[in-house]
Amino acid sequence: MTDLPETSGPPERCGYVAILGTPNAGKSTLVNQMVGTKVSIVSAKVQTTRNRILGILIREQTQIILMDTPGLFAPKSRLDRAMVSAAWAGADEADIVLYLYDSRKKSPEEADIRALEKLSKIGDRTKVMLVLNKVDAVSPQRLLELAGPLNELCPFADTYMISALNGDGVEDLLLRLARALPQGPWLFDEDQITDMPWRMIAAEITREQIFHQLHQELPYAATVETEVWEEYDNGSVRIDQVIHIERDAHKGIVLGKGGSKLKQIGTAARIELEKNLERKVHLKLFVRVSDRWRDDPAYFSQWGLDHNA
């Protein structure tokens, strides 16, 4: 009698999913919702995400590697061009592309039309899905009216309707992704949720608070760098960060009267960091004028952006 081979469970799957869309479509919110924790900063202001950020999760036997990408818009500066180039590079590398669309918009904007025309040409080699976001803010009839014209611009493989903010429809989308990605070994450890080192995540969390606390255009002229990360024996961590600004005149805006605004930014960032790190954080912030940081090749390299895009 021949021994039967041992049966095994479903094969492992693994693949990259790029999330594209115009600014403020909700890409970072969706990545955080899918992963179950913050890996990408969120702001109501457009163009918050500056580089590709990976969020990693597991559904069934599939490791899903999400790529949160900068918004697609008409670039005006070297940094803008690098951001848009990073978004399209993500699409080129992905097994599946999700095009996230803000359902509250009355009609596709010019940036949507350009993006969908470009996406329609990669559908043969990459599965492209339409994801209508913020469905809790519009009627079901309106969603059906949106899906038709968008599918005419790009023949999507599937259309999903979700709310990235409250999670409606997100689990169904994740299960669809898990079953559509190719068979293959997992690329990251089972408990890993992002490829970003904590020094960079911490800098992004502070930059998020700059967006929240400052209501002028200054956040776009600022970046944050973690200079010191020191672990203490009692489990706490000391983090020293520099907020780089482009003009000396901006310093007073960041500092506020008697340093009050910088204190607000630091307190909010520290609370968010302690929540994510699950330990006490000693955060010190400094402000430095770095008038050419947006053209500094070292900055682009640090964030995985192409200085020559």
C-alpha positions, 0 to 999 in steps of 0.5 A, spaced: 500 500 500 502 506 497 503 512 503 499 518 501 503 524 501 501 529 507 496 534 506 498 541 507 494 548 508 493 553 502 499 555 499 502 562 501 501 568 497 505 575 497 505 581 493 505 588 493 499 593 492 500 600 490 494 605 492 494 611 488 489 617 487 489 624 487 491 628 494 486 627 499 483 621 497 484 618 503 490 613 501 494 614 508 487 613 512 486 607 508 493 604 509 492 605 517 485 602 517 488 596 513 494 595 517 490 596 524 495 602 526 499 608 524 504 607 519 503 613 515 501 620 517 494 623 515 492 630 514 486 634 511 491 638 507 493 635 501 500 632 499 502 630 506 505 624 504 512 625 500 514 618 499 512 611 498 511 608 505 510 600 506 504 597 510 504 590 511 499 585 514 496 578 513 490 575 511 488 568 510 495 565 508 497 572 504 502 577 506 499 583 503 504 589 502 501 596 501 504 602 498 502 608 500 504 613 495 504 621 494 498 624 491 498 625 483 498 632 481 501 637 477 508 638 479 511 645 480 518 643 484 523 638 484 520 635 490 513 635 487 516 631 481 520 626 485 513 625 489 509 624 483 515 619 480 515 615 486 507 614 486 508 612 479 514 607 480 509 604 486 504 602 480 510 599 476 512 595 481 505 593 484 502 586 483 495 590 484 493 597 483 488 600 487 485 607 485 482 611 490 477 616 489 473 621 493 466 619 492 464 626 494 467 629 488 462 632 483 466 629 477 473 627 475 478 632 476 483 633 470 488 629 475 484 623 475 483 623 468 490 624 466 491 618 471 486 614 469 488 614 462 495 612 464 493 606 468 488 604 463 495 602 459 498 598 464 492 593 466 494 588 461 500 586 466 497 589 473 490 588 475 487 595 477 481 596 481 477 602 483 476 603 490 470 609 491 472 612 498 468 616 503 461 612 501 458 614 508 458 621 505 454 620 499 448 616 497 448 609 494 445 612 487 451 617 487 456 611 487 453 607 481 453 614 477 460 615 479 462 608 477 460 608 470 464 614 467 470 612 471 470 605 468 470 608 461 476 612 463 480 605 465 477 598 465 477 596 472 478 589 474 473 590 480 470 596 483 469 596 491 466 601 495 469 603 502 470 608 508 477 608 509 475 612 516 470 607 519 472 601 515 466 599 512 467 595 506 475 594 507 475 587 510 472 585 504 477 588 499 482 585 503 480 578 502 479 580 495 486 582 495 489 576 499 486 571 494 488 575 488 496 576 489 500 571 487 503 565 490 510 565 493 514 566 500 512 572 505 518 577 504 517 580 511 517 577 518 510 575 520 509 581 526 512 586 521 508 592 519 512 597 515 519 597 512 520 604 515 525 605 521 522 608 527 527 614 527 523 615 520 516 614 523 517 618 529 520 624 524 513 623 520 509 623 526 512 630 528 511 632 521 504 630 522 503 635 528 506 641 524 500 640 519 495 639 525 498 645 529 500 650 523 494 652 519 498 656 514 502 654 508 508 653 512 508 645 513 510 644 506 516 648 507 518 644 513 521 637 514 523 633 520 529 629 522 530 625 528 538 626 530 538 622 537 534 616 539 537 613 545 534 607 549 534 608 557 534 602 561 527 603 564 524 602 557 523 609 555 526 613 549 529 620 548 528 622 541 531 629 539 528 632 532 530 638 528 524 641 524 528 644 518 524 650 515 526 654 509 526 662 512 528 665 518 521 669 518 518 662 519 521 661 526 517 665 529 511 661 526 513 655 529 516 657 536 509 661 537 509 666 543 514 664 548 515 657 545 508 656 546 506 653 539 513 649 539 511 646 545 504 644 543 507 640 537 512 637 541 506 635 546 502 632 541 507 628 537 510 625 544 503 623 546 502 620 539 509 617 539 508 614 546 501 610 543 505 607 538 511 605 541 507 603 548 512 606 552 515 613 555 518 618 550 522 624 552 521 628 546 526 635 544 524 639 538 529 644 535 528 649 529 533 650 524 533 654 518 535 650 512 534 654 506 535 649 501 533 642 504 528 641 498 533 641 493 538 637 498 540 630 494 541 627 501 534 629 503 531 625 497 536 619 498 534 619 505 526 618 503 527 614 497 526 619 492 529 620 485 533 627 486 533 627 478 526 625 477 
